[in-house]
Amino acid sequence: MALNAGFAADLEGRIAQLKADKVYKTLNYLDSPQSARVQMEGRGEVLIMSSNNYLGLCNEPSVVQAGLDALHKYGAGTGSVRFICGTFTVHRELETALARFVGTPAAMSFVSAWNANEGLTATVVEEGDFVVSDALNHASIIDSIRLAKSITKCTTAVYKHGDLDELVEKLKANASAKRRLIWTDGVFSMEGSVAKLPQLLQIARDHNAVLIMDDSHATGVLGATGRGTAEHFGVVGEVDIITSTLGKALGGAAGGFVAGPAALCDMLTQRSRPQLFSNALAPTIAASALASVEFIEAHPERVTRLHENAKHFRASLIEAGLKPLDGETPIVPIIVGETAAAIQMSEMLLNEGIFITGFGFPVVPHGTARLRCQVSAAHTRDDLDHAVRVIRKVAAQVGILK
């Protein structure tokens, strides 16, 4: 039976338009472990400044060895969902370590942070509840709320990024809701900005709301010992629910988790659809993530190095005449305007051996396309200074830097 040619032709036409608009994304294939530098197919060695490998743990020997050991001990996969026969002892060890690390009574692992967010909202929300979300929250939060609304008929709203007065107005307008939930990122991934967590906590308490924070870009990154946004502000143990990823600072393999009360994790086991209908996190990934948590706990100096590198890089960009967005995280965006300009600059930088990804619409709003630089503890000062020189050169070539 022939394939549906019209469907494929329609997709090809849409792809052609993306190319014509100069917003088409290409995949870069890597052929080595990620560290400060990486081997890229067709280009050789490049300095990578676009990775979530914030602590350089992707290739940390103890993290890699833990995964290898688990591969031999448990095998390649789980063969089932958690409640049937997909739960291994390493899952319990990982979840205990994650709860300890972020300061909650319990934690539950998922195959991705997207799955964690998706599974959380639809599980805990019911008809009559109200969910309100920051406008710049991650797409996984946005989609999780949309899904929950379609399933439960809950009420939802969005408040302007960081506008806590508007948040309060929306909470007051929905005072009759059975429950009210506030969703926020800890670190906003495209801005590098940090949520106003102490104020959010106070608002949540004043309005008897549940505060949920996705800390994916803060776990292992913010705080003196890398425990995230809560540690950064000195409020560990006060956030109702924390979600995060195992795929960034914690070794970068894959996976995510929800951390909070033990009853929450039990309910996720009972009713979260990603837990009930999708295989559990592979043991080898769980073991590597566990080793990453233990490494960070034993080596807080790695977190300190990340903080120092981020501060140095941001200051060096400013000294070179560039204007990164304000912030205190290793995410350092440089706004360039249109999507085509971001893609062009990214390609020019890659031609100079610097791997920085350009982001445009629909990842960020029209007119705010950017180079998102990401600093790692694996970078040396020479790496960072070289990157600044090349970014300045390319910015001058395209007219952003006069």
DOZADREN-545195 format. One line per 5 residues: their letters; for each residue x, y, z of N, C-alpha, C. Coordinates in steps of 0.05 Angstrom, whole numbers, plus 5000, padded with zeros to 4 digits. Example, Ala and Ser with C-alpha at 12.3 -4.5 7.8 and 13.67 -1.06 7.14 Angstrom:
AS = 5264/4886/5156/5246/4910/5156/5264/4934/5156 ~ 5257/4955/5142/5273/4979/5143/5258/5001/5157 .
//
This chain:
MALNA = 5017/4976/5000/5000/5000/5000/5018/5025/5000 ~ 5011/5044/4983/5028/5068/4980/5025/5086/5005 ~ 5047/5101/5010/5046/5120/5032/5030/5144/5024 ~ 5021/5160/5043/5006/5184/5037/5025/5206/5027 ~ 5027/5209/5000/5046/5227/4988/5039/5256/4994 .
GFAAD = 5014/5262/4996/5006/5290/5001/5015/5300/5028 ~ 5014/5282/5048/5022/5289/5075/5052/5296/5075 ~ 5068/5279/5062/5097/5284/5061/5103/5310/5045 ~ 5088/5314/5024/5093/5338/5007/5087/5363/5023 ~ 5066/5362/5039/5059/5385/5055/5081/5392/5075 .
LEGRI = 5092/5371/5088/5114/5375/5107/5139/5387/5092 ~ 5144/5376/5069/5167/5386/5053/5164/5415/5046 ~ 5139/5423/5040/5134/5451/5034/5139/5469/5058 ~ 5130/5460/5081/5134/5476/5105/5163/5478/5112 ~ 5178/5456/5108/5207/5457/5113/5221/5476/5094 .
AQLKA = 5213/5475/5069/5224/5494/5049/5220/5523/5057 ~ 5197/5529/5069/5191/5556/5078/5210/5564/5101 ~ 5214/5545/5119/5233/5550/5141/5261/5557/5131 ~ 5269/5542/5110/5295/5548/5098/5295/5575/5084 ~ 5274/5581/5070/5272/5607/5057/5272/5630/5077 .
DKVYK = 5261/5626/5100/5260/5647/5121/5286/5647/5137 ~ 5304/5629/5131/5330/5627/5144/5327/5622/5174 ~ 5308/5605/5181/5304/5598/5209/5305/5567/5212 ~ 5315/5553/5191/5316/5524/5192/5340/5516/5210 ~ 5335/5496/5227/5355/5487/5245/5368/5461/5235 .
TLNYL = 5394/5460/5237/5409/5436/5228/5420/5422/5253 ~ 5424/5396/5251/5435/5381/5273/5466/5379/5271 ~ 5479/5383/5293/5508/5380/5294/5515/5354/5308 ~ 5529/5337/5295/5535/5310/5306/5562/5310/5320 ~ 5562/5302/5345/5586/5301/5362/5597/5273/5362 .
DSPQS = 5623/5271/5365/5636/5245/5363/5656/5241/5386 ~ 5650/5253/5409/5667/5250/5432/5650/5257/5457 ~ 5660/5249/5481/5646/5258/5505/5646/5289/5507 ~ 5627/5300/5521/5626/5329/5525/5644/5337/5548 ~ 5661/5356/5543/5676/5370/5564/5677/5399/5555 .
ARVQM = 5699/5413/5561/5701/5441/5551/5702/5441/5521 ~ 5714/5421/5510/5717/5418/5481/5705/5392/5472 ~ 5697/5391/5447/5684/5367/5437/5691/5363/5408 ~ 5691/5338/5399/5696/5332/5370/5670/5333/5356 ~ 5668/5350/5335/5644/5353/5319/5649/5342/5291 .
EGRGE = 5630/5325/5282/5633/5313/5256/5636/5334/5234 ~ 5657/5332/5218/5661/5350/5196/5675/5376/5204 ~ 5680/5380/5230/5693/5405/5238/5717/5401/5257 ~ 5719/5377/5268/5740/5372/5287/5734/5384/5315 ~ 5755/5392/5329/5751/5401/5357/5739/5429/5357 .
VLIMS = 5719/5433/5374/5707/5459/5378/5704/5464/5408 ~ 5704/5489/5416/5699/5497/5444/5669/5499/5447 ~ 5658/5483/5465/5629/5482/5468/5620/5501/5490 ~ 5602/5520/5482/5591/5540/5501/5561/5540/5499 ~ 5550/5516/5494/5520/5515/5491/5509/5489/5504 .
SNNYL = 5524/5479/5523/5517/5454/5536/5506/5458/5564 ~ 5487/5441/5572/5477/5441/5599/5495/5426/5619 ~ 5518/5418/5609/5537/5402/5625/5552/5422/5644 ~ 5536/5434/5662/5546/5456/5678/5570/5450/5696 ~ 5571/5425/5706/5592/5418/5725/5613/5400/5712 .
GLCNE = 5610/5395/5686/5630/5378/5672/5628/5349/5681 ~ 5605/5340/5690/5602/5313/5700/5596/5292/5678 ~ 5590/5301/5654/5583/5282/5632/5606/5261/5629 ~ 5630/5271/5632/5653/5253/5628/5670/5249/5653 ~ 5658/5255/5676/5672/5251/5702/5676/5220/5706 .
PSVVQ = 5700/5211/5710/5705/5182/5711/5687/5167/5730 ~ 5682/5177/5754/5665/5163/5773/5636/5161/5764 ~ 5627/5181/5750/5600/5181/5739/5597/5161/5717 ~ 5617/5160/5699/5616/5141/5677/5619/5113/5687 ~ 5637/5109/5707/5641/5082/5717/5616/5071/5731 .
AGLDA = 5602/5089/5745/5577/5080/5759/5557/5070/5739 ~ 5555/5084/5716/5537/5075/5695/5545/5048/5683 ~ 5571/5044/5679/5581/5019/5669/5576/4996/5689 ~ 5581/5001/5714/5577/4981/5734/5547/4973/5735 ~ 5530/4992/5733/5501/4987/5734/5492/4972/5709 .
LHKYG = 5504/4978/5687/5498/4964/5662/5503/4934/5665 ~ 5526/4927/5677/5533/4899/5681/5515/4886/5703 ~ 5509/4902/5724/5494/4890/5746/5464/4887/5740 ~ 5452/4907/5726/5423/4907/5722/5414/4902/5693 ~ 5433/4904/5674/5425/4902/5646/5419/4928/5634 .
AGTGS = 5411/4928/5608/5408/4952/5593/5382/4967/5599 ~ 5361/4954/5606/5336/4968/5610/5319/4956/5632 ~ 5296/4968/5637/5279/4959/5659/5258/4939/5651 ~ 5251/4938/5625/5232/4918/5616/5203/4922/5625 ~ 5197/4944/5639/5170/4947/5649/5167/4975/5662 .
VRFIC = 5142/4980/5669/5136/5005/5684/5143/4999/5713 ~ 5142/5021/5729/5151/5019/5757/5134/4999/5773 ~ 5107/5000/5770/5090/4985/5788/5088/4955/5781 ~ 5099/4947/5758/5099/4919/5751/5126/4907/5759 ~ 5146/4908/5742/5172/4897/5749/5195/4915/5740 .
GTFTV = 5190/4941/5738/5210/4959/5728/5224/4975/5750 ~ 5219/4969/5775/5232/4983/5797/5256/4968/5807 ~ 5280/4981/5806/5305/4968/5815/5314/4982/5841 ~ 5331/4969/5855/5341/4981/5880/5356/5008/5875 ~ 5368/5010/5852/5382/5035/5846/5363/5059/5843 .
HRELE = 5338/5053/5836/5318/5075/5835/5313/5086/5863 ~ 5311/5068/5883/5306/5077/5910/5331/5092/5921 ~ 5355/5083/5914/5379/5097/5923/5380/5125/5911 ~ 5374/5126/5885/5374/5153/5872/5354/5171/5884 ~ 5330/5162/5887/5308/5179/5897/5313/5188/5926 .
TALAR = 5325/5171/5942/5333/5179/5969/5354/5201/5968 ~ 5373/5198/5950/5395/5218/5947/5384/5245/5937 ~ 5365/5243/5918/5354/5268/5906/5338/5283/5927 ~ 5322/5269/5943/5307/5282/5964/5325/5296/5984 ~ 5346/5282/5992/5366/5293/6010/5379/5318/5999 .
FVGTP = 5385/5316/5973/5400/5338/5960/5384/5363/5957 ~ 5359/5361/5950/5342/5385/5946/5326/5393/5971 ~ 5327/5376/5991/5315/5384/6017/5285/5378/6019 ~ 5276/5355/6009/5248/5348/6011/5246/5320/6025 ~ 5222/5313/6034/5219/5286/6047/5223/5263/6028 .
AAMSF = 5215/5267/6002/5216/5244/5983/5220/5254/5955 ~ 5226/5236/5937/5229/5242/5908/5221/5218/5892 ~ 5213/5224/5867/5205/5203/5848/5218/5209/5821 ~ 5232/5189/5810/5246/5193/5785/5227/5187/5761 ~ 5233/5201/5739/5219/5198/5714/5239/5195/5692 .
VSAWN = 5230/5187/5668/5249/5183/5646/5258/5210/5634 ~ 5244/5231/5640/5253/5258/5632/5241/5279/5650 ~ 5252/5303/5651/5240/5324/5666/5214/5333/5653 ~ 5212/5331/5627/5187/5336/5613/5165/5318/5624 ~ 5171/5292/5625/5152/5272/5636/5145/5278/5665 .
ANEGL = 5164/5287/5680/5159/5294/5708/5139/5316/5710 ~ 5143/5338/5695/5124/5360/5696/5097/5352/5685 ~ 5097/5338/5663/5072/5329/5650/5056/5311/5669 ~ 5070/5293/5682/5056/5274/5700/5047/5287/5725 ~ 5062/5307/5735/5055/5319/5760/5029/5335/5759 .
TATVV = 5027/5354/5741/5004/5372/5742/4977/5357/5738 ~ 4977/5340/5718/4952/5325/5713/4944/5306/5735 ~ 4964/5298/5751/4958/5280/5773/4947/5294/5798 ~ 4958/5317/5804/4950/5331/5829/4927/5350/5826 ~ 4921/5359/5801/4900/5379/5797/4873/5365/5792 .
EEGDF = 4852/5378/5802/4825/5368/5798/4807/5391/5789 ~ 4783/5383/5780/4763/5404/5773/4758/5422/5797 ~ 4757/5448/5792/4753/5467/5814/4779/5479/5824 ~ 4802/5468/5815/4828/5479/5822/4836/5502/5803 ~ 4855/5518/5812/4865/5541/5796/4895/5538/5794 .
VVSDA = 4906/5539/5770/4935/5537/5765/4944/5563/5751 ~ 4964/5576/5762/4975/5601/5751/5005/5598/5746 ~ 5014/5608/5723/5041/5602/5713/5055/5628/5703 ~ 5081/5630/5709/5097/5652/5698/5098/5650/5667 ~ 5096/5673/5654/5095/5673/5625/5120/5662/5611 .
LNHAS = 5142/5662/5625/5167/5651/5613/5174/5624/5623 ~ 5155/5610/5635/5161/5583/5644/5167/5565/5620 ~ 5182/5543/5626/5190/5524/5605/5166/5512/5591 ~ 5170/5504/5566/5149/5493/5550/5136/5468/5563 ~ 5152/5453/5578/5141/5429/5591/5121/5436/5613 .
IIDSI = 5125/5459/5626/5106/5468/5646/5081/5477/5632 ~ 5084/5493/5611/5061/5503/5595/5044/5480/5585 ~ 5057/5460/5573/5042/5438/5562/5030/5421/5584 ~ 5043/5419/5607/5032/5403/5629/5006/5415/5639 ~ 5005/5442/5640/4981/5456/5649/4959/5453/5628 .
RLAKS = 4966/5456/5603/4946/5452/5582/4934/5424/5583 ~ 4951/5404/5587/4941/5377/5589/4923/5373/5613 ~ 4932/5384/5636/4915/5381/5660/4888/5395/5656 ~ 4888/5418/5643/4863/5432/5639/4844/5416/5621 ~ 4855/5404/5600/4839/5388/5582/4827/5363/5596 .
ITKCT = 4842/5352/5615/4833/5328/5629/4814/5335/5652 ~ 4821/5355/5668/4807/5360/5693/4787/5383/5692 ~ 4789/5400/5671/4772/5424/5670/4779/5444/5692 ~ 4804/5443/5702/4813/5463/5721/4814/5491/5708 ~ 4817/5511/5723/4820/5539/5713/4849/5546/5713 .
TAVYK = 4858/5560/5692/4887/5567/5690/4890/5596/5683 ~ 4913/5607/5688/4920/5634/5681/4950/5637/5679 ~ 4959/5658/5666/4987/5665/5663/4992/5693/5673 ~ 5013/5697/5688/5021/5724/5696/5046/5733/5682 ~ 5049/5759/5677/5072/5770/5663/5097/5762/5679 .
HGDLD = 5119/5757/5664/5143/5746/5676/5152/5763/5700 ~ 5153/5750/5723/5163/5763/5747/5145/5784/5759 ~ 5121/5788/5748/5103/5808/5758/5086/5796/5781 ~ 5096/5799/5805/5083/5786/5828/5058/5801/5836 ~ 5055/5826/5829/5030/5840/5834/5008/5828/5818 .
ELVEK = 5014/5822/5792/4993/5809/5775/4987/5781/5785 ~ 5008/5767/5795/5003/5740/5806/4983/5742/5829 ~ 4988/5761/5847/4970/5764/5870/4941/5771/5861 ~ 4939/5788/5841/4912/5795/5830/4898/5770/5820 ~ 4912/5753/5806/4900/5729/5795/4892/5709/5818 .
LKANA = 4909/5707/5838/4902/5690/5861/4877/5700/5875 ~ 4876/5726/5879/4852/5738/5892/4827/5734/5875 ~ 4830/5736/5849/4807/5733/5831/4796/5704/5831 ~ 4813/5686/5840/4805/5658/5841/4806/5647/5870 ~ 4798/5665/5888/4798/5657/5917/4779/5635/5923 .
SAKRR = 4759/5631/5907/4739/5610/5912/4748/5583/5902 ~ 4771/5581/5888/4780/5556/5878/4785/5536/5901 ~ 4781/5511/5895/4786/5490/5915/4815/5490/5924 ~ 4833/5490/5904/4861/5493/5910/4874/5512/5890 ~ 4895/5525/5898/4909/5543/5879/4938/5535/5878 .
LIWTD = 4949/5532/5854/4976/5523/5850/4991/5544/5834 ~ 5015/5551/5842/5033/5570/5828/5056/5554/5816 ~ 5060/5556/5790/5081/5543/5776/5103/5564/5768 ~ 5128/5558/5774/5149/5576/5766/5174/5560/5759 ~ 5190/5570/5741/5218/5561/5738/5234/5572/5761 .
GVFSM = 5255/5557/5769/5275/5568/5788/5294/5587/5773 ~ 5305/5577/5751/5321/5593/5733/5307/5591/5706 ~ 5302/5614/5694/5288/5616/5668/5309/5611/5646 ~ 5305/5590/5630/5326/5579/5614/5335/5597/5591 ~ 5317/5614/5580/5325/5631/5558/5335/5658/5568 .
EGSVA = 5330/5665/5593/5338/5691/5604/5363/5688/5622 ~ 5365/5666/5636/5385/5663/5656/5378/5677/5682 ~ 5353/5686/5684/5345/5701/5708/5335/5681/5729 ~ 5335/5689/5754/5327/5672/5776/5300/5682/5787 ~ 5282/5663/5793/5256/5669/5804/5259/5683/5831 .
KLPQL = 5239/5700/5837/5239/5715/5863/5227/5696/5884 ~ 5243/5676/5891/5232/5654/5907/5222/5663/5935 ~ 5237/5679/5950/5226/5686/5976/5199/5700/5975 ~ 5196/5718/5955/5170/5731/5952/5148/5712/5943 ~ 5155/5694/5925/5136/5674/5916/5127/5656/5939 .
LQIAR = 5145/5648/5956/5138/5632/5979/5119/5648/5998 ~ 5124/5673/6002/5107/5689/6019/5079/5692/6007 ~ 5078/5696/5981/5052/5698/5967/5037/5672/5969 ~ 5051/5650/5965/5038/5624/5967/5026/5619/5995 ~ 5041/5627/6016/5031/5623/6043/5008/5642/6049 .
DHNAV = 5010/5667/6039/4989/5686/6044/4962/5678/6032 ~ 4964/5663/6009/4940/5656/5995/4934/5626/5995 ~ 4947/5612/6014/4942/5583/6018/4945/5568/5991 ~ 4966/5576/5976/4971/5563/5950/4995/5544/5952 ~ 4996/5526/5933/5018/5507/5931/5038/5518/5911 .
LIMDD = 5064/5520/5919/5084/5530/5901/5100/5506/5889 ~ 5100/5505/5863/5115/5485/5848/5137/5498/5832 ~ 5161/5489/5835/5184/5501/5822/5200/5481/5805 ~ 5203/5487/5780/5220/5471/5762/5249/5482/5765 ~ 5266/5466/5777/5294/5476/5783/5314/5463/5764 .
SHATG = 5306/5457/5740/5324/5442/5722/5350/5456/5716 ~ 5350/5483/5713/5375/5497/5707/5388/5508/5733 ~ 5378/5499/5756/5390/5508/5781/5401/5485/5798 ~ 5391/5461/5794/5401/5437/5809/5430/5432/5801 ~ 5447/5432/5821/5476/5429/5816/5489/5455/5808 .
VLGAT = 5474/5477/5805/5484/5502/5794/5482/5524/5815 ~ 5459/5530/5826/5456/5552/5845/5460/5542/5874 ~ 5467/5561/5891/5472/5555/5919/5501/5548/5923 ~ 5510/5552/5947/5538/5547/5954/5547/5519/5948 ~ 5529/5499/5952/5535/5471/5947/5519/5459/5925 .
GRGTA = 5506/5476/5908/5493/5467/5884/5465/5455/5889 ~ 5453/5461/5912/5427/5448/5917/5404/5463/5905 ~ 5409/5485/5890/5388/5497/5874/5379/5524/5884 ~ 5357/5533/5872/5347/5560/5878/5340/5563/5908 ~ 5329/5543/5920/5323/5545/5949/5348/5550/5965 .
EHFGV = 5369/5536/5960/5394/5541/5975/5405/5569/5969 ~ 5402/5578/5944/5411/5604/5935/5399/5626/5953 ~ 5374/5622/5960/5359/5642/5976/5357/5634/6006 ~ 5369/5612/6014/5368/5604/6042/5341/5594/6051 ~ 5326/5581/6033/5299/5571/6040/5296/5541/6034 .
VGEVD = 5318/5526/6037/5316/5497/6032/5295/5485/6051 ~ 5278/5468/6039/5258/5455/6055/5231/5469/6056 ~ 5230/5493/6043/5206/5509/6045/5189/5509/6020 ~ 5199/5498/5998/5184/5497/5972/5167/5472/5973 ~ 5141/5475/5966/5123/5452/5968/5131/5429/5950 .
IITST = 5136/5435/5924/5143/5415/5905/5165/5425/5887 ~ 5186/5409/5883/5208/5416/5865/5209/5395/5843 ~ 5210/5403/5818/5216/5385/5796/5243/5393/5785 ~ 5257/5373/5773/5283/5380/5761/5291/5358/5742 ~ 5315/5361/5731/5325/5342/5711/5351/5329/5721 .
LGKAL = 5355/5305/5710/5381/5291/5713/5398/5296/5689 ~ 5388/5311/5669/5401/5313/5643/5417/5338/5639 ~ 5422/5353/5661/5438/5378/5658/5463/5375/5677 ~ 5463/5390/5699/5486/5389/5716/5492/5361/5728 ~ 5470/5345/5731/5474/5319/5744/5482/5298/5724 .
GGAAG = 5503/5303/5710/5515/5283/5692/5505/5284/5663 ~ 5482/5296/5659/5473/5302/5632/5463/5278/5616 ~ 5457/5255/5629/5448/5232/5613/5419/5236/5604 ~ 5401/5234/5623/5372/5236/5617/5358/5234/5643 ~ 5332/5237/5643/5316/5232/5667/5308/5258/5681 .
GFVAG = 5288/5255/5698/5279/5278/5714/5268/5268/5740 ~ 5258/5286/5757/5246/5277/5782/5227/5298/5793 ~ 5209/5289/5810/5192/5306/5826/5199/5301/5855 ~ 5203/5323/5870/5210/5320/5899/5190/5336/5916 ~ 5181/5324/5938/5162/5336/5955/5153/5318/5977 .
PAALC = 5129/5321/5987/5119/5303/6009/5119/5274/6000 ~ 5122/5255/6018/5120/5227/6012/5094/5220/6000 ~ 5072/5232/6009/5045/5226/5998/5043/5234/5969 ~ 5057/5255/5961/5057/5264/5933/5070/5242/5916 ~ 5094/5233/5924/5108/5212/5908/5092/5186/5907 .
DMLTQ = 5078/5180/5929/5060/5156/5929/5038/5160/5909 ~ 5026/5184/5908/5004/5189/5889/5014/5188/5861 ~ 5038/5198/5856/5049/5196/5829/5053/5167/5820 ~ 5061/5150/5839/5063/5121/5834/5036/5109/5827 ~ 5015/5119/5840/4988/5107/5836/4975/5118/5811 .
RSRPQ = 4979/5143/5804/4962/5156/5784/4976/5171/5761 ~ 5002/5176/5764/5016/5191/5743/5018/5174/5718 ~ 5007/5183/5696/5006/5167/5672/5033/5160/5660 ~ 5053/5178/5661/5080/5170/5652/5091/5147/5668 ~ 5085/5146/5694/5094/5124/5711/5079/5099/5705 .
LFSNA = 5054/5101/5699/5037/5077/5696/5040/5065/5668 ~ 5047/5081/5648/5046/5071/5620/5072/5074/5605 ~ 5094/5079/5618/5120/5081/5605/5142/5068/5622 ~ 5160/5055/5609/5182/5042/5623/5197/5060/5642 ~ 5207/5049/5663/5222/5065/5683/5248/5074/5673 .
LAPTI = 5260/5093/5687/5287/5103/5680/5307/5080/5680 ~ 5323/5079/5659/5343/5057/5657/5362/5057/5680 ~ 5368/5033/5692/5385/5032/5715/5413/5045/5711 ~ 5424/5042/5687/5450/5054/5683/5450/5084/5685 ~ 5427/5097/5676/5424/5126/5678/5420/5133/5707 .
AASAL = 5403/5118/5721/5398/5123/5750/5424/5122/5766 ~ 5441/5102/5759/5466/5099/5774/5485/5122/5769 ~ 5487/5131/5744/5504/5154/5737/5494/5179/5751 ~ 5468/5183/5752/5456/5206/5765/5462/5206/5795 ~ 5459/5182/5807/5465/5179/5835/5495/5186/5841 .
ASVEF = 5512/5176/5824/5541/5182/5827/5546/5212/5824 ~ 5531/5226/5807/5534/5255/5804/5526/5269/5829 ~ 5503/5262/5841/5495/5274/5866/5516/5270/5887 ~ 5526/5246/5890/5546/5241/5910/5572/5256/5905 ~ 5579/5259/5879/5603/5275/5872/5600/5304/5880 .
IEAHP = 5577/5316/5874/5572/5344/5881/5573/5348/5912 ~ 5561/5329/5926/5561/5331/5956/5590/5329/5967 ~ 5607/5314/5953/5634/5311/5963/5653/5332/5952 ~ 5645/5346/5931/5663/5365/5918/5649/5392/5912 ~ 5641/5407/5933/5628/5432/5929/5646/5452/5914 .
ERVTR = 5672/5447/5914/5690/5465/5900/5684/5466/5870 ~ 5672/5444/5859/5665/5444/5831/5643/5465/5826 ~ 5624/5467/5844/5603/5487/5842/5615/5515/5844 ~ 5634/5519/5863/5647/5545/5866/5661/5553/5840 ~ 5674/5534/5827/5688/5540/5802/5668/5548/5780 .
LHENA = 5645/5535/5780/5624/5543/5760/5616/5572/5765 ~ 5611/5579/5790/5603/5607/5797/5624/5627/5789 ~ 5649/5620/5794/5671/5639/5787/5674/5642/5757 ~ 5671/5619/5743/5673/5621/5713/5650/5638/5702 ~ 5626/5634/5712/5603/5649/5701/5607/5679/5706 .
KHFRA = 5616/5686/5730/5621/5714/5737/5643/5726/5719 ~ 5664/5712/5714/5686/5721/5698/5677/5725/5669 ~ 5662/5706/5658/5654/5707/5630/5635/5731/5626 ~ 5616/5734/5643/5597/5757/5640/5612/5784/5641 ~ 5630/5786/5661/5645/5811/5663/5663/5816/5639 .
SLIEA = 5674/5795/5628/5692/5798/5605/5676/5806/5580 ~ 5652/5796/5577/5635/5804/5554/5629/5834/5556 ~ 5622/5843/5580/5615/5871/5584/5640/5889/5579 ~ 5663/5880/5588/5688/5895/5584/5694/5897/5554 ~ 5686/5876/5539/5691/5876/5510/5671/5892/5494 .
GLKPL = 5652/5905/5508/5633/5922/5495/5607/5908/5488 ~ 5603/5883/5496/5579/5869/5490/5559/5873/5513 ~ 5534/5866/5508/5513/5872/5528/5497/5847/5534 ~ 5508/5829/5550/5492/5805/5558/5469/5813/5577 ~ 5448/5797/5578/5427/5802/5597/5438/5800/5625 .
DGETP = 5427/5817/5643/5436/5816/5671/5429/5788/5682 ~ 5446/5780/5701/5440/5754/5714/5464/5745/5731 ~ 5459/5723/5744/5480/5711/5762/5483/5681/5758 ~ 5473/5671/5735/5474/5643/5730/5494/5638/5707 ~ 5500/5612/5701/5518/5606/5679/5505/5609/5651 .
IVPII = 5479/5616/5651/5465/5622/5625/5469/5652/5620 ~ 5483/5658/5598/5490/5685/5591/5480/5692/5563 ~ 5456/5702/5560/5445/5708/5534/5454/5735/5523 ~ 5459/5736/5497/5465/5761/5483/5443/5764/5462 ~ 5426/5785/5465/5404/5789/5447/5414/5800/5420 .
VGETA = 5405/5789/5398/5414/5798/5372/5391/5807/5354 ~ 5366/5802/5362/5343/5812/5347/5328/5790/5333 ~ 5332/5788/5307/5317/5769/5291/5329/5741/5290 ~ 5312/5721/5286/5321/5693/5286/5343/5688/5266 ~ 5340/5699/5242/5360/5695/5221/5387/5705/5230 .
AAIQM = 5388/5727/5244/5413/5738/5254/5426/5720/5274 ~ 5410/5708/5292/5421/5690/5312/5432/5665/5299 ~ 5418/5654/5279/5428/5630/5265/5453/5637/5250 ~ 5454/5661/5237/5478/5669/5222/5502/5671/5241 ~ 5498/5684/5263/5521/5688/5282/5530/5661/5293 .
SEMLL = 5511/5644/5299/5518/5617/5309/5536/5602/5289 ~ 5529/5604/5263/5545/5591/5243/5572/5604/5240 ~ 5573/5630/5241/5599/5644/5240/5617/5637/5263 ~ 5605/5635/5287/5621/5627/5310/5632/5599/5307 ~ 5615/5581/5296/5623/5553/5293/5646/5551/5273 .
NEGIF = 5645/5568/5252/5667/5569/5233/5693/5578/5246 ~ 5691/5592/5269/5714/5600/5284/5721/5581/5307 ~ 5706/5558/5308/5712/5538/5328/5699/5542/5355 ~ 5678/5559/5356/5663/5564/5380/5634/5555/5376 ~ 5625/5536/5392/5598/5524/5389/5579/5538/5408 .
ITGFG = 5564/5558/5398/5543/5572/5414/5518/5572/5397 ~ 5496/5562/5408/5472/5560/5393/5456/5586/5393 ~ 5445/5593/5369/5427/5615/5367/5399/5606/5371 ~ 5383/5621/5387/5355/5614/5392/5337/5636/5381 ~ 5317/5628/5367/5297/5647/5357/5269/5636/5360 .
FPVVP = 5250/5649/5347/5222/5640/5348/5220/5611/5337 ~ 5204/5593/5348/5185/5597/5370/5196/5592/5398 ~ 5222/5588/5401/5234/5583/5427/5232/5608/5444 ~ 5237/5631/5431/5235/5657/5445/5217/5675/5428 ~ 5205/5696/5439/5187/5713/5423/5201/5726/5399 .
HGTAR = 5185/5734/5379/5195/5748/5356/5211/5773/5365 ~ 5234/5777/5351/5249/5801/5357/5268/5799/5380 ~ 5269/5776/5394/5286/5773/5417/5305/5749/5413 ~ 5311/5743/5388/5330/5721/5383/5357/5726/5397 ~ 5370/5705/5404/5394/5709/5420/5415/5687/5416 .
LRCQV = 5439/5693/5423/5460/5673/5428/5458/5666/5457 ~ 5453/5641/5463/5453/5633/5492/5479/5620/5498 ~ 5497/5635/5511/5522/5624/5520/5518/5610/5547 ~ 5530/5586/5549/5528/5571/5574/5556/5563/5584 ~ 5562/5571/5608/5588/5567/5620/5588/5541/5636 .
SAAHT = 5611/5528/5637/5614/5503/5652/5638/5505/5670 ~ 5638/5489/5691/5661/5487/5709/5684/5474/5694 ~ 5678/5461/5672/5700/5448/5656/5716/5468/5640 ~ 5706/5492/5636/5720/5513/5621/5743/5524/5638 ~ 5765/5529/5624/5787/5544/5636/5783/5574/5631 .
RDDLD = 5798/5590/5645/5797/5619/5639/5806/5625/5611 ~ 5826/5610/5601/5835/5614/5573/5812/5608/5554 ~ 5797/5586/5559/5774/5580/5542/5755/5603/5541 ~ 5748/5614/5564/5728/5635/5566/5738/5661/5553 ~ 5763/5667/5557/5774/5692/5545/5775/5689/5515 .
HAVRV = 5782/5666/5505/5783/5661/5476/5755/5664/5465 ~ 5735/5653/5478/5707/5655/5469/5698/5684/5467 ~ 5705/5700/5487/5697/5728/5487/5710/5742/5463 ~ 5735/5737/5457/5748/5750/5434/5734/5743/5408 ~ 5727/5718/5405/5714/5709/5380/5686/5720/5378 .
IRKVA = 5671/5720/5400/5644/5732/5399/5645/5761/5392 ~ 5664/5776/5403/5667/5804/5397/5673/5808/5367 ~ 5690/5791/5356/5698/5793/5328/5673/5789/5310 ~ 5658/5768/5316/5634/5762/5300/5613/5783/5303 ~ 5609/5793/5328/5589/5814/5333/5596/5839/5317 .
AQVGI = 5622/5846/5315/5630/5869/5299/5625/5864/5269 ~ 5629/5840/5260/5625/5833/5232/5596/5836/5223 ~ 5578/5830/5241/5549/5831/5234/5537/5858/5242 ~ 5553/5876/5254/5543/5902/5260/5529/5906/5286 ~ 5530/5885/5303/5518/5888/5330/5536/5904/5348 .
LK = 5562/5901/5345/5581/5915/5360/5594/5936/5342 ~ 5590/5961/5348/5600/5983/5331/5630/5988/5338 .
//
